[in-house]
Amino acid sequence: MSYPVSGPLTLEVNLADSDLVRAFKTGEVKSDLVSINFSGPKVANQGFKPMVREGKFDGGELAIVTFLQALEYGKPLVLMPATMVGRFQHYLLVYNADKRPPMGPKDLEGKRVGIRAWTQTTAMWLRAHLQHDYGVDLSKITWVCWDDAHPAEYQDPDFVVRVPAGSKSVDQMLLDGDLDAAIPGYDVIKEPQIKAIVPDVAGAGRAFWDKYHAVTVNHIFTIKKDLSHQRPDAVRELYRMLSASKAAAPAPKDGIDPLPFGMAALRKPLELAIQYALEQKLITRKFTVDELFDDATRVLEKL
């Protein structure tokens, strides 16, 4: 696609509401060069398939596993070093205490665990925690999934079980006792019987930070390569706007920034994401962190 060679331009962007982008989306952060049309769905991940399959949107948040797979399949996308969603994931692996006895990570071997998709980024991070931090053999777990990958080219491994169309949701199956455990997604089911598999989720997150000095990042701002190649001035301005919006958001209370900006802060999370995605057969080759960026986005740093 061709962009104007100079002057103002309007970008179509997929970006969910959050404290990070509030000032960006309300217009408190302004630009004479770049105007934004927030044309994505209310739930950002519903725009991921159109972004990688149809080339929809000039930019927006994209799950890191989706991006790595898109890169492997030659999709014309490039990362900006700006995290839109990041968190410690441990609280999202849960079981139903009314339907199952007390359960810890190692107890998941031989059990059925429900997830939206094998390629879901949250699930990738949690499987890595289970394997590396708790010694769980991932091959001994039956992974029950609902959706396919965002890139159409990827096929689930043979050991992944896909539920038939029209089946109950992962949340409902957990509540009904059809699953031993589940990764519901962004929000834990708000019922008192739903308990975390990891006994001390806050302590587990802190331990991960102490070990790697990194947060497990989920969604990173991604743009079309054409935009980056043709209008690096607009890319710099877009990054400035996101950085200014982040500066206007509340600071983290524990001093750990869950939304790292800049190559220096993102290098370790991305190294880990690449390692774990390769181990879990989500990608077939080990990218370097620098390959995820280009000349225009690699030089962006904290503003």
N, C-alpha and C positions, 0 to 999 in steps of 0.2 A: 504494500500500500504506500501511496505517496502522501507526504505531509507538506504543507507550505514551507518553502525554503527559509522563510524568515517571517517575523511578525507574530501577532497573537494567534493562538489556536485553541480549539475546544476539544477536550478529551473525554471519551466515554469510559467510565470507571465503575468497577464492581467493588464495593467497599461497604461492609456492615457498620452499623452504629456502634460506637464505643467511646470511652473517655478519651482515648488516644486521638481519635479523629473528629471529636466534637467541634473544635474550633475550625477545622478544615471544612467540615460539611455545613456548618452554619454560616460560613462566609466571614467569620472573624479574621481568619487568615486569608488575605487577598493577594492577587497578582495581576499585574497589567499584561503579563505575557501568556499565562495559562488560565483558561476557564475550564471548570469541571462540570460534566453532566453525570450525576450519579445514577446511572441507568441499570445497575444490577438489581437482582432480586433482594428482598428484605433479608433473607438468609443467604449469606455470601457463598456458602459452599454449593448452593444450587446453581451458581454461575460458573463453577469450575469446569464442568463438561463442555458448555458452550465456548469457554475461553480456550480450551486445548483442542477441541474437536472442530470448531467452526471459526476460530480466530476472532471471536466476539470480544469486544472491549479493547481499548488501547492499553489499559493497565488495570491493576487492582490486586487485592490480596489473593494468594494462591497457596494451598497446602504444600509443604516442602516435598512430601512424597510425590504428589501430583507433578510438581515442577521437575523433580529428578527423572520421573518417567517420561514427561514431555520432552525433556532434553535428550534422553536416550532415543526417542522416536523422531527426533529432528524437528520438533515444533519450534517456530521462530519466536521464542520468548527468551527473556533475560531477567535476572534478578536485579533489584535495587537493594542495598543493604539497609532495609527498613522492616522491622518485625511488626506485624499487625496483630498477631495473636501468639502469645507465649505464656507458659505456665509450667509448674511442676504437675505431672499427670497422675500421681499415685491415687488420688481420691476418686478417680473415675473408673477404677476396677472394683466392682462391687458384687455382693451376693445377697440373697434373700434369707435372712436369719430365721424367718418363719417356716421356710421350706427346707433348709439345709442346716446341719450342725456347724459350729464355729469352724471357720476355714481360713488358712493362711496361704501364702503364695505356692508353697510346695504341694499343697493339697489339690491344686488345679490339675496336676498330672492325672490323666484318665478321665477328666471331666469335659463337659460341653460348655464352651464359653461363647457367648453371642457378641458379635460386633457388626457395625453397619456394613463394613467392607473390609476385606483382607488388606487392602491398600490404604485404609484410613490412617492418617498420620498419628493421631492419638494412640491407636492400636499398635503402630510400629514402635513408638516410644515405650509403651507399657510392656510389650513383648521383650524389648531389650532390657528393661528393668528386671523382668522375671528371669531372663536367661543369665544376665551378667551380675546382678545383685543378689539373687535368691537361688541360683543354681537350678532353675526349672528347665526341664527338657521340653522345649516347645513342641516337638514332634509327638509328644504323648498327650497333647491336648487336642480335642476336636473343636475346630473353629467354625462356628455357625454364622454365615454371612447372608446379608440381604441384597446388597448392591454390587454392581461391577465396578471396575476401575474407571476413573475419569478419562484417561486415554483409551480409546477403543482398541488399540493394538494389544494391550496387556491381557493375558489370560491367567486366572487364578491357578495356583498349584493344585495338584490332584487331591491333596489332603484337606482342602477347604470344602466345606459342605454349604451349598447354597439352598436356602429355603424356597419353596415354590411361591410363585406370584400369588398375592392375596393372603399370605400368611399373617399371623399376628405380628405386631412390631416387636423389636428386641425388648423394649421396656415391658410390654404386656407378657411376653414369654417368661421374663424373669419374675414378674409378680405372680404369675400362675404356676411357677415351679417347673417350667419346661426346660429351663437352662440352669446349670449349676452356678454360673457367674456371667457377668456381662460388662461390656464397656458401652454405656448408654450414649456417649457423645459428649457434648459440651456441658450439659447439666446433669447432675445426679438426680435420680428419681427421689422426689421429696416425700418419702414414706419412712416411718420410723424403723421398719424391719429391714431396710436396705442399708447394709453395712459395708465398709471398705475391707478389701482383702488384706491390704497392708495395714498392720495395726496402728502405726504412728505415721500418718501421711505427712504431717508437718516436719517431723524428724527425718523422714526419708528424703523429702525435698531438700532440706538443709544439708543432709549428708551428700547428696548429689552435687550441690553447689560447692561444698567444701572440697570434694574430690576433683571436680572439673572446672570450677569457677565458670559455670555455664548454666543457662536455663534451657530446657527443651522447648524449642520454638516450633510453632505449628504453621502459621500463615506468614508469608513474606511478600512484600509488594513486588509485583512482577509486571513488566511492560513488554510490548512488542519490540522485536529487534529493529524493525524499520524505524520506529520512533526514536530509539536510542541512537541509531546510526545517522539518521537524517536531521534530528533536532536535539543534539546534546545540550543545547541551551535550555530547552524546555524540560529536559530530564533533570538538570540541575535545579531548575526552579521548582519542579514538582517535589524533589527531595527537600528543598528548603521549606516548602509549605508543610509537608508532613512533619519535618523536624520542629517547626514553629508550633504546630498543633500539639505535638507531644509535649513541648515545653509548657504549654498552657494547661495540661492535664495534671491531676493530683499526683504527687510523688509517691512511690511505693513506701509503705510504712516500715518494712523490715530492712530497707536499704538495698534490697536485691531488685535490680531492674529486670522485669520479665519481658520487656520489649526492647531488646538491644538494637541500636542503630550503629552503622559504620562497620567496615570490614574487620577491624580489630576485635570488636565485641562479638561479631557473628562467626568468626573463623572456627572457634571450637564447637559451638552448636552444630555448624554445618558439617564439620569433619565427622562428628558423631552420627549425624543423620545419614551421611553417605555410607559410613561403616555399617550401621544397623540395617539400612535398606538393602545393602549388598548381601549381608548375612541372611536376611529374610527373603531373598530372591525377589525383591521388589524391583531391582535393577540388576543388570548383568555385568557391569564394569564399574570400577572405582574411579569416580570423577575426582579431580582436584577442586578445592574450593574456588580457585581462580577461574575455572572453566564455567562456573555458574554465572559469571558476570562478563561484561565486555569492557572495552577501553573507557567508555563514558560512565559506566556505573561502578567500576572497580575503584575509581579514585574518589568517590563520594565518601565522606566521613562525617562524624558528628558536627553539627552546626550550632 
